[in-house]
């Protein structure tokens, strides 16, 4: 009985110092990609962002629009309706709303009568970037991450993956910067038993997040040899990695032959337990050099290896370094947690967890990075 109580108490203690993203209002002040722009050409679409149901459509100028996916009349889902001259039309009684959320058409009202001003639905900031529709639920405190290479004719952009993962965005952000996991996770793609840790690892604080530079030896399987135009069975990746707060990573891989493969991954938060994995890549080669389908095939194998592990982790990520054990290659992840904790404090927020949501007391957090130990 005592042993069971000890285990239970430890579990509750761990849960008490973790974070639920939907309960932190500040995350509503960032931009997230929610759907491919092309998808809106076939009609209105739905998406859940931070627990908020959205309807997305193209307005009269073919610009993306976003609003709450509930009609203010009888709560029917607007995403089940249609678009009429740039307005989203409710499937229940035909009410229409513009991109600002204002009701502009009520078929049951006389044409000469004004539509009441309270006939409206909440609308959200919405724009297109990199071929995706990005949404911000509140006044933004940061710009959409800048991927400068997309503006250069020397690079091409390849849309790769758009799918829900049952994991927290912070777990994926840390994973992208974790140069100690490839040996054990990416056993069929690029992980090398001879290089369980990076040859170098440097971390720089930035105004948008952090930048990490590293060198990592990897294997170069046959499929990748064709993609990279490199015959060697092994190579070295020079890595320039940028974390854009809160859930976007730009992973720039530079190979010895000058090829750059840039992975841009955003884990758009659907709920506390789930994230929409939105990934595209940018490369300084051409379709004639390496077909996009071959690039996608290799990256697909890599992401599935990550997905298997990450979906087994706890979605309630503890911001305090003392709640999980660490090694020196975890320093980027610990800095991410420290900066997220500082963000919450800056905006006057208390970290919301499974326990605080249940009405339990919240323990103070030690944000010291000294919890990270070297080998």
DRENGU-730518 format. One record per residue: y, z, x of N, C-alpha, C in turn. Coordinates in steps of 0.05 Angstrom, whole numbers, padded with zeros to 5 digits, always signed. Example, Ala and Ser with C-alpha at 12.3 -4.5 7.8 and 13.67 -1.06 7.14 Angstrom:
DRENGU-730518
-00114+00156+00264-00090+00156+00246-00066+00156+00264
-00045+00142+00257-00021+00143+00273+00001+00157+00258
//
This chain:
DRENGU-730518
-00024+00000+00017+00000+00000+00000+00025+00000+00017
+00024+00017+00039+00047+00018+00057+00051-00009+00070
+00029-00022+00079+00032-00048+00093+00043-00068+00074
+00034-00069+00049+00045-00088+00029+00074-00083+00025
+00083-00058+00023+00111-00052+00019+00128-00061+00043
+00117-00057+00067+00131-00066+00091+00136-00096+00091
+00115-00111+00085+00118-00140+00084+00138-00148+00063
+00137-00136+00039+00155-00142+00018+00184-00136+00026
+00188-00113+00038+00215-00105+00047+00226-00124+00067
+00209-00133+00086+00218-00152+00106+00226-00178+00093
+00210-00187+00074+00216-00212+00060+00243-00210+00046
+00248-00188+00032+00273-00184+00018+00296-00183+00037
+00292-00170+00060+00313-00168+00080+00321-00196+00091
+00301-00213+00096+00306-00240+00105+00321-00256+00084
+00313-00253+00059+00326-00268+00038+00354-00259+00033
+00360-00234+00040+00387-00223+00035+00408-00235+00053
+00400-00249+00074+00420-00259+00093+00415-00289+00096
+00414-00303+00074+00410-00332+00074+00430-00344+00055
+00430-00371+00053+00452-00384+00038+00442-00403+00017
+00454-00402-00006+00448-00421-00028+00473-00440-00030
+00468-00465-00025+00491-00484-00023+00506-00488-00049
+00491-00487-00072+00505-00492-00097+00523-00469-00105
+00520-00446-00093+00535-00422-00100+00559-00418-00082
+00563-00437-00063+00586-00435-00045+00606-00457-00052
+00628-00450-00066+00647-00470-00075+00659-00488-00054
+00661-00479-00029+00673-00495-00008+00658-00521-00003
+00632-00521-00008+00617-00546-00004+00624-00567-00024
+00637-00560-00046+00647-00580-00065+00671-00595-00054
+00682-00586-00031+00706-00598-00020+00700-00618+00003
+00675-00626+00004+00667-00647+00024+00657-00672+00009
+00658-00694+00023+00649-00720+00013+00619-00723+00018
+00605-00734-00001+00576-00739+00002+00569-00767-00009
+00552-00782+00005+00542-00807-00006+00522-00801-00027
+00524-00813-00050+00507-00807-00073+00489-00830-00082
+00498-00855-00076+00482-00878-00085+00492-00903-00071
+00475-00923-00068+00484-00948-00057+00504-00962-00076
+00525-00973-00065+00545-00987-00082+00532-01009-00099
+00513-01023-00087+00500-01046-00101+00486-01037-00126
+00477-01012-00127+00462-01002-00150+00479-01001-00175
+00505-00998-00172+00523-00996-00195+00528-01023-00208
+00521-01044-00195+00526-01071-00207+00507-01076-00230
+00486-01060-00232+00467-01064-00254+00473-01046-00278
+00494-01029-00275+00501-01011-00297+00504-00983-00288
+00511-00964-00306+00516-00937-00298+00491-00923-00287
+00495-00905-00268+00473-00891-00256+00479-00861-00256
+00458-00845-00254+00461-00816-00254+00454-00804-00227
+00466-00781-00221+00459-00767-00196+00467-00738-00200
+00452-00720-00187+00459-00691-00187+00470-00683-00160
+00494-00673-00159+00507-00665-00134+00514-00636-00136
+00502-00620-00119+00508-00591-00118+00504-00579-00146
+00484-00588-00160+00478-00578-00187+00495-00590-00209
+00513-00608-00201+00531-00620-00221+00520-00648-00229
+00514-00652-00255+00504-00678-00263+00527-00699-00264
+00523-00721-00251+00543-00742-00249+00534-00768-00262
+00554-00782-00273+00550-00810-00281+00568-00827-00263
+00557-00848-00253+00572-00866-00235+00572-00894-00246
+00594-00908-00244+00596-00935-00254+00619-00950-00240
+00622-00975-00246+00644-00991-00234+00665-00995-00255
+00690-00989-00248+00712-00992-00267+00721-01021-00269
+00743-01026-00283+00752-01054-00288+00759-01069-00263
+00765-01055-00241+00772-01067-00216+00748-01068-00197
+00724-01062-00207+00700-01060-00192+00700-01039-00170
+00716-01018-00176+00716-00994-00159+00697-00973-00170
+00683-00958-00153+00665-00938-00164+00680-00915-00177
+00669-00904-00199+00680-00882-00213+00658-00861-00218
+00666-00836-00220+00647-00814-00223+00658-00794-00243
+00641-00784-00260+00649-00763-00280+00624-00746-00286
+00629-00724-00300+00607-00707-00308+00590-00722-00328
+00564-00720-00325+00546-00736-00342+00540-00722-00368
+00561-00715-00382+00559-00703-00409+00583-00711-00425
+00578-00724-00448+00600-00730-00466+00612-00705-00477
+00638-00704-00480+00651-00680-00490+00648-00677-00520
+00636-00697-00533+00632-00696-00562+00607-00680-00570
+00583-00690-00562+00558-00677-00568+00539-00675-00544
+00551-00676-00520+00537-00671-00494+00516-00692-00487
+00515-00715-00500+00496-00736-00492+00502-00745-00464
+00481-00754-00450+00485-00764-00423+00499-00791-00423
+00522-00792-00410+00537-00817-00409+00522-00838-00393
+00505-00830-00374+00491-00849-00358+00470-00865-00374
+00464-00856-00398+00446-00871-00416+00461-00893-00431
+00488-00893-00428+00504-00913-00442+00508-00938-00426
+00531-00951-00430+00537-00976-00417+00566-00977-00408
+00573-00997-00393+00601-01001-00384+00613-01023-00401
+00636-01017-00412+00651-01037-00429+00679-01040-00417
+00684-01063-00405+00711-01068-00393+00719-01046-00374
+00701-01036-00358+00707-01016-00338+00706-00988-00348
+00700-00983-00374+00699-00957-00385+00670-00949-00390
+00663-00924-00385+00636-00915-00391+00634-00908-00421
+00614-00919-00434+00611-00915-00463+00588-00897-00469
+00593-00877-00484+00572-00858-00492+00551-00872-00510
+00525-00867-00505+00504-00880-00521+00501-00868-00549
+00514-00845-00554+00510-00831-00579+00528-00841-00602
+00555-00840-00597+00574-00849-00617+00594-00869-00607
+00590-00879-00583+00607-00901-00573+00634-00893-00562
+00639-00867-00558+00664-00859-00545+00665-00871-00517
+00688-00879-00508+00692-00891-00482+00711-00875-00465
+00705-00873-00439+00721-00858-00420+00728-00875-00396
+00753-00872-00386+00761-00886-00363+00755-00871-00337
+00763-00881-00314+00756-00869-00289+00769-00842-00284
+00790-00836-00300+00802-00809-00297+00789-00789-00315
+00770-00797-00332+00757-00780-00350+00769-00779-00378
+00792-00793-00382+00805-00793-00408+00790-00811-00428
+00788-00802-00452+00776-00817-00473+00795-00839-00482
+00787-00864-00481+00805-00886-00488+00796-00902-00513
+00773-00894-00524+00763-00908-00547+00745-00889-00564
+00752-00886-00589+00735-00871-00608+00732-00890-00632
+00710-00903-00635+00707-00923-00657+00711-00911-00684
+00706-00885-00688+00708-00873-00714+00737-00866-00722
+00756-00868-00703+00784-00863-00709+00798-00889-00717
+00818-00886-00734+00835-00909-00741+00849-00918-00715
+00852-00944-00712+00863-00956-00688+00891-00946-00682
+00907-00940-00704+00934-00932-00700+00938-00903-00693
+00916-00887-00695+00918-00859-00690+00913-00853-00660
+00929-00835-00649+00926-00827-00621+00901-00811-00617
+00888-00816-00594+00864-00801-00587+00873-00774-00576
+00863-00752-00586+00870-00725-00576+00867-00723-00546
+00886-00710-00533+00886-00708-00504+00862-00692-00493
+00851-00674-00510+00828-00658-00501+00802-00673-00503
+00803-00698-00513+00779-00714-00512+00776-00726-00484
+00764-00712-00466+00761-00721-00439+00737-00707-00426
+00728-00719-00404+00706-00707-00388+00717-00704-00359
+00707-00684-00345+00715-00680-00317+00708-00705-00300
+00728-00715-00285+00723-00737-00267+00727-00728-00238
+00715-00743-00220+00715-00735-00192+00724-00757-00173
+00734-00749-00150+00742-00768-00129+00718-00785-00121
+00722-00811-00118+00700-00829-00114+00710-00853-00098
+00695-00861-00078+00703-00885-00062+00678-00897-00050
+00681-00921-00039+00659-00935-00025+00664-00934+00005
+00642-00929+00020+00643-00930+00049+00615-00935+00060
+00613-00954+00079+00588-00961+00092+00567-00971+00072
+00576-00982+00049+00558-00992+00029+00547-00971+00010
+00558-00946+00012+00550-00925-00007+00574-00915-00023
+00568-00903-00046+00588-00890-00062+00589-00861-00053
+00613-00852-00045+00617-00824-00037+00633-00809-00058
+00625-00784-00063+00638-00768-00083+00646-00741-00071
+00670-00731-00079+00679-00704-00072+00686-00690-00098
+00675-00667-00103+00678-00654-00129+00704-00639-00132
+00717-00631-00109+00742-00616-00110+00761-00629-00089
+00785-00616-00086+00804-00626-00066+00791-00627-00038
+00788-00650-00025+00774-00651+00000+00788-00637+00023
+00773-00624+00040+00784-00611+00064+00775-00626+00089
+00761-00648+00086+00753-00664+00109+00749-00692+00100
+00753-00711+00118+00749-00739+00112+00720-00747+00112
+00714-00770+00101+00687-00781+00104+00682-00785+00134
+00658-00777+00144+00653-00781+00173+00659-00809+00183
+00673-00810+00205+00681-00836+00217+00658-00846+00235
+00647-00869+00227+00627-00883+00243+00641-00908+00254
+00654-00905+00277+00672-00927+00286+00657-00953+00292
+00632-00951+00300+00618-00976+00306+00614-00995+00283
+00616-00984+00258+00612-01001+00235+00635-01021+00232
+00658-01016+00245+00681-01034+00243+00680-01056+00264
+00661-01055+00282+00659-01074+00304+00639-01096+00298
+00647-01121+00305+00629-01144+00301+00606-01144+00320
+00607-01126+00340+00585-01124+00359+00561-01108+00349
+00565-01096+00325+00544-01080+00314+00537-01090+00286
+00512-01084+00277+00504-01090+00250+00495-01064+00237
+00498-01063+00210+00490-01039+00195+00465-01046+00179
+00445-01028+00180+00420-01031+00166+00416-01007+00147
+00415-01012+00121+00409-00990+00103+00379-00984+00105
+00373-00958+00108+00345-00951+00113+00332-00935+00090
+00341-00910+00086+00326-00893+00067+00345-00879+00047
+00335-00876+00023+00349-00862+00002+00328-00849-00016
+00324-00823-00011+00302-00809-00025+00307-00779-00025
+00296-00765-00045+00299-00736-00045+00279-00722-00027
+00288-00702-00013+00271-00685+00004+00273-00657-00007
+00251-00643-00008+00251-00615-00017+00256-00597+00006
+00281-00597+00016+00288-00580+00038+00319-00577+00039
+00328-00558+00054+00356-00553+00056+00369-00572+00076
+00394-00580+00071+00408-00598+00089+00411-00586+00117
+00417-00560+00118+00421-00548+00145+00396-00549+00162
+00372-00547+00150+00348-00550+00165+00346-00577+00178
+00354-00598+00163+00352-00625+00174+00373-00629+00196
+00397-00618+00192+00418-00620+00212+00409-00608+00238
+00397-00585+00237+00387-00572+00261+00365-00588+00274
+00347-00599+00257+00325-00615+00267+00334-00639+00283
+00355-00652+00273+00365-00676+00287+00375-00669+00315
+00385-00645+00319+00396-00637+00345+00376-00622+00362
+00352-00618+00351+00331-00603+00364+00314-00622+00382
+00318-00620+00408+00305-00637+00427+00279-00626+00438
+00269-00604+00425+00244-00592+00434+00221-00598+00414
+00228-00610+00391+00207-00614+00371+00192-00641+00373
+00204-00662+00386+00190-00688+00386+00162-00687+00398
+00157-00672+00419+00130-00671+00431+00109-00663+00410
+00116-00646+00392+00096-00635+00373+00098-00647+00345
+00120-00658+00337+00123-00669+00311+00120-00700+00311
+00131-00713+00331+00131-00742+00332+00109-00752+00350
+00085-00744+00343+00062-00750+00360+00053-00779+00359
+00061-00794+00338+00052-00822+00335+00075-00841+00339
+00099-00831+00345+00123-00848+00348+00135-00847+00376
+00148-00825+00383+00162-00825+00409+00159-00799+00425
+00146-00779+00413+00143-00753+00427+00126-00756+00452
+00135-00743+00473+00121-00745+00499+00112-00717+00507
+00086-00714+00514+00075-00689+00523+00087-00681+00550
+00096-00701+00565+00107-00695+00591+00136-00686+00590
+00149-00687+00566+00177-00680+00563+00180-00661+00539
+00170-00637+00540+00173-00618+00517+00201-00608+00513
+00218-00610+00533+00246-00602+00531+00263-00624+00543
+00289-00625+00536+00307-00645+00547+00313-00640+00576
+00319-00662+00591+00327-00659+00619+00355-00647+00621
+00371-00651+00600+00398-00639+00600+00406-00634+00571
+00424-00615+00567+00433-00608+00540+00461-00596+00542
+00481-00610+00531+00509-00601+00532+00519-00600+00503
+00535-00579+00497+00545-00575+00470+00576-00572+00472
+00589-00587+00454+00619-00586+00453+00628-00580+00425
+00646-00561+00422+00657-00555+00396+00678-00576+00389
+00678-00585+00364+00698-00605+00355+00711-00595+00329
+00732-00609+00321+00746-00600+00296+00729-00608+00271
+00711-00627+00274+00695-00636+00251+00667-00623+00251
+00659-00610+00273+00632-00598+00275+00625-00592+00304
+00605-00606+00315+00598-00603+00343+00589-00630+00353
+00590-00633+00380+00579-00657+00393+00559-00647+00414
+00536-00659+00414+00514-00652+00433+00507-00676+00449
+00504-00672+00475+00495-00694+00493+00469-00685+00507
+00451-00704+00510+00426-00696+00523+00411-00720+00534
+00391-00714+00550+00373-00734+00561+00345-00726+00554
+00329-00745+00543+00302-00738+00535+00283-00760+00542
+00262-00754+00556+00241-00773+00562+00223-00777+00537
+00217-00802+00530+00200-00808+00507+00180-00829+00513
+00159-00830+00497+00140-00852+00499+00152-00876+00484
+00142-00900+00491+00152-00925+00480+00128-00941+00470
+00119-00935+00446+00095-00949+00435+00099-00979+00431
+00078-00993+00426+00079-01022+00425+00100-01032+00405
+00100-01021+00381+00120-01030+00361+00148-01027+00371
+00153-01004+00384+00180-00999+00394+00187-01016+00418
+00167-01023+00434+00172-01041+00456+00183-01068+00446
+00173-01077+00424+00183-01102+00412+00211-01098+00401
+00216-01075+00388+00242-01070+00377+00263-01067+00398
+00256-01055+00421+00275-01049+00442+00277-01071+00463
+00257-01089+00462+00255-01110+00483+00251-01096+00511
+00234-01076+00511+00227-01061+00536+00197-01059+00537
+00185-01068+00559+00156-01068+00562+00144-01042+00571
+00160-01024+00582+00150-00999+00594+00138-00981+00572
+00118-00966+00579+00105-00948+00560+00120-00922+00556
+00141-00919+00572+00157-00895+00570+00186-00901+00577
+00205-00886+00568+00233-00891+00574+00248-00865+00571
+00274-00866+00576+00292-00843+00573+00314-00849+00553
+00318-00831+00534+00339-00834+00515+00364-00818+00525
+00387-00832+00526+00412-00818+00529+00423-00813+00501
+00428-00788+00495+00435-00781+00467+00463-00771+00465
+00478-00782+00446+00504-00772+00439+00503-00765+00409
+00503-00740+00402+00498-00732+00374+00522-00716+00363
+00531-00725+00340+00554-00712+00327+00545-00700+00300
+00550-00674+00296+00546-00662+00270+00573-00660+00256
+00575-00673+00233+00598-00672+00216+00593-00651+00194
+00609-00630+00194+00605-00609+00174+00608-00621+00146
+00590-00614+00127+00568-00596+00131+00540-00609+00135
+00536-00634+00125+00509-00645+00124+00506-00674+00133
+00522-00682+00153+00519-00709+00164+00515-00708+00194
+00496-00724+00204+00491-00726+00232+00494-00755+00241
+00507-00760+00263+00508-00786+00276+00492-00783+00302
+00470-00796+00303+00452-00794+00327+00453-00821+00342
+00467-00821+00364+00470-00846+00380+00450-00845+00403
+00431-00864+00403+00411-00866+00424+00417-00890+00441
+00420-00885+00467+00426-00907+00485+00403-00910+00504
+00392-00935+00506+00369-00940+00522+00378-00952+00549
+00361-00951+00569+00368-00961+00596+00377-00990+00596
+00367-01007+00577+00375-01035+00577+00401-01040+00562
+00415-01018+00554+00441-01021+00540+00440-01022+00510
+00416-01023+00499+00414-01023+00470+00422-00996+00458
+00438-00997+00437+00446-00973+00423+00434-00973+00395
+00420-00952+00388+00409-00948+00362+00422-00923+00350
+00438-00926+00330+00454-00904+00319+00443-00897+00291
+00433-00873+00288+00423-00864+00262+00444-00847+00249
+00452-00853+00225+00470-00836+00210+00455-00825+00186
+00453-00799+00185+00437-00786+00165+00454-00765+00150
+00456-00767+00124+00469-00747+00108+00448-00735+00089
+00447-00709+00088+00430-00695+00069+00448-00686+00046
+00451-00703+00027+00469-00697+00004+00456-00675-00013
+00469-00653-00017+00457-00630-00031+00454-00636-00061
+00430-00637-00070+00424-00640-00099+00425-00612-00112
+00410-00594-00100+00407-00566-00110+00403-00549-00086
+00397-00523-00091+00391-00505-00068+00365-00513-00054
+00346-00524-00069+00320-00531-00058+00317-00559-00049
+00334-00577-00058+00330-00606-00053+00355-00619-00043
+00351-00640-00026+00372-00657-00015+00365-00686-00018
+00385-00703-00021+00380-00732-00021+00384-00742+00007
+00363-00752+00019+00365-00762+00046+00376-00790+00045
+00400-00794+00056+00414-00820+00056+00417-00828+00086
+00403-00849+00094+00403-00856+00122+00407-00886+00126
+00425-00892+00144+00428-00920+00153+00430-00920+00183
+00426-00943+00196+00429-00944+00225+00448-00967+00232
+00459-00965+00256+00478-00984+00267+00467-00992+00294
+00465-01018+00300+00455-01026+00326+00472-01049+00338
+00472-01050+00364+00487-01071+00378+00469-01094+00386
+00451-01102+00367+00436-01126+00371+00438-01143+00345
+00421-01163+00342+00423-01180+00319+00396-01182+00305
+00396-01193+00281+00371-01197+00266+00352-01215+00281
+00363-01234+00296+00346-01252+00312+00333-01237+00335
+00346-01217+00345+00335-01200+00367+00312-01183+00356
+00317-01168+00335+00298-01151+00323+00302-01151+00293
+00283-01160+00277+00286-01160+00248+00291-01132+00237
+00308-01130+00217+00314-01104+00205+00289-01090+00195
+00270-01105+00184+00246-01093+00173+00230-01079+00194
+00231-01089+00219+00217-01076+00241+00231-01051+00250
+00257-01051+00249+00273-01027+00256+00267-01005+00235
+00267-01013+00210+00262-00994+00188+00234-00983+00190
+00215-01000+00196+00187-00991+00197+00183-00968+00218
+00195-00971+00241+00192-00950+00261+00207-00925+00253
+00231-00928+00243+00246-00904+00234+00233-00891+00210
+00219-00907+00193+00204-00895+00171+00183-00876+00181
+00168-00885+00201+00147-00868+00213+00159-00842+00224
+00181-00844+00237+00194-00821+00249+00203-00801+00227
+00216-00811+00206+00226-00793+00185+00203-00780+00170
+00181-00794+00166+00158-00782+00152+00146-00759+00168
+00146-00761+00194+00137-00740+00211+00155-00715+00208
+00181-00720+00207+00200-00698+00203+00197-00686+00175
+00195-00703+00155+00193-00694+00127+00170-00675+00122
+00147-00681+00134+00124-00664+00130+00129-00636+00139
+00143-00632+00161+00149-00605+00172+00172-00593+00157
+00193-00607+00153+00218-00596+00142+00214-00587+00113
+00197-00601+00098+00192-00592+00070+00174-00567+00069
+00164-00559+00092+00149-00534+00092+00166-00510+00099
+00192-00514+00106+00210-00493+00114+00223-00480+00090
+00235-00456+00094+00249-00442+00072+00276-00456+00068
+00282-00462+00042+00307-00475+00036+00331-00456+00039
+00326-00430+00038+00347-00410+00039+00352-00403+00068
+00370-00418+00081+00373-00417+00110+00390-00392+00118
+00380-00375+00135+00396-00352+00143+00418-00360+00163
+00443-00352+00158+00464-00358+00177+00465-00339+00200
+00454-00316+00197+00454-00296+00219+00432-00304+00240
+00439-00308+00265+00419-00314+00285+00397-00293+00288
+00403-00269+00280+00384-00247+00284+00360-00249+00264
+00362-00266+00244+00342-00267+00223+00319-00286+00230
+00322-00302+00251+00300-00319+00261+00301-00318+00291
+00278-00323+00304+00278-00323+00333+00287-00350+00344
+00297-00350+00369+00309-00375+00380+00301-00378+00409
+00304-00403+00419+00301-00410+00447+00325-00427+00455
+00328-00434+00480+00352-00446+00490+00358-00473+00477
+00337-00488+00468+00342-00514+00455+00352-00511+00427
+00352-00486+00417+00363-00481+00390+00393-00476+00390
+00406-00477+00413+00434-00471+00414+00451-00488+00395
+00446-00515+00393+00462-00530+00373+00459-00520+00345
+00434-00513+00337+00430-00503+00310+00443-00476+00305
+00443-00459+00325+00456-00433+00322+00487-00437+00320
+00497-00456+00335+00526-00461+00332+00533-00472+00305
+00515-00489+00293+00520-00499+00266+00521-00475+00247
+00503-00457+00248+00503-00434+00230+00528-00417+00234
+00536-00414+00259+00560-00398+00264+00585-00411+00252
+00587-00438+00254+00610-00452+00243+00610-00452+00212
+00586-00454+00200+00584-00453+00171+00593-00425+00162
+00584-00404+00176+00591-00377+00168+00621-00373+00171
+00633-00385+00191+00662-00383+00195+00677-00398+00173
+00666-00421+00164+00678-00436+00143+00679-00420+00117
+00657-00406+00111+00656-00390+00087+00677-00367+00089
+00679-00355+00112+00698-00333+00116+00727-00343+00113
+00732-00367+00125+00759-00379+00124+00768-00384+00095
+00749-00390+00078+00756-00396+00050+00751-00372+00031
+00748-00349+00043+00746-00324+00028+00721-00322+00012
+00699-00334+00021+00674-00333+00007+00654-00314+00019
+00639-00301+00002+00617-00285+00011+00591-00301+00009
+00575-00299+00029+00550-00315+00030+00532-00309+00006
+00526-00329-00009+00509-00326-00033+00480-00331-00027
+00463-00313-00035+00434-00315-00028+00418-00311-00053
+00392-00312-00050+00374-00306-00073+00379-00278-00083
+00384-00260-00064+00387-00232-00071+00414-00226-00084
+00436-00238-00073+00462-00234-00085+00463-00246-00113
+00449-00268-00117+00448-00280-00144+00433-00262-00163
+00415-00245-00152+00400-00227-00169+00414-00200-00173
+00438-00198-00161+00454-00174-00164+00449-00153-00143
+00435-00160-00121+00430-00141-00100+00454-00140-00081
+00456-00118-00066+00477-00114-00047+00474-00134-00024
+00496-00142-00012+00497-00161+00010+00501-00146+00036
+00485-00152+00055+00487-00139+00081+00507-00154+00099
+00521-00140+00117+00540-00154+00135+00524-00171+00155
+00538-00192+00164+00525-00212+00181+00536-00209+00210
+00518-00210+00229+00525-00211+00257+00524-00240+00266
+00548-00251+00272+00549-00280+00278+00548-00285+00309
+00541-00265+00324+00539-00268+00353+00519-00289+00361
+00526-00307+00379+00508-00327+00389+00490-00316+00410
+00494-00290+00418+00478-00278+00439+00449-00275+00431
+00443-00280+00405+00416-00278+00396+00399-00301+00407
+00412-00322+00418+00397-00344+00429+00389-00337+00458
+00363-00339+00463+00354-00333+00490+00346-00359+00504
+00347-00358+00530+00338-00381+00546+00309-00377+00553
+00297-00398+00563+00268-00397+00570+00264-00376+00592
//
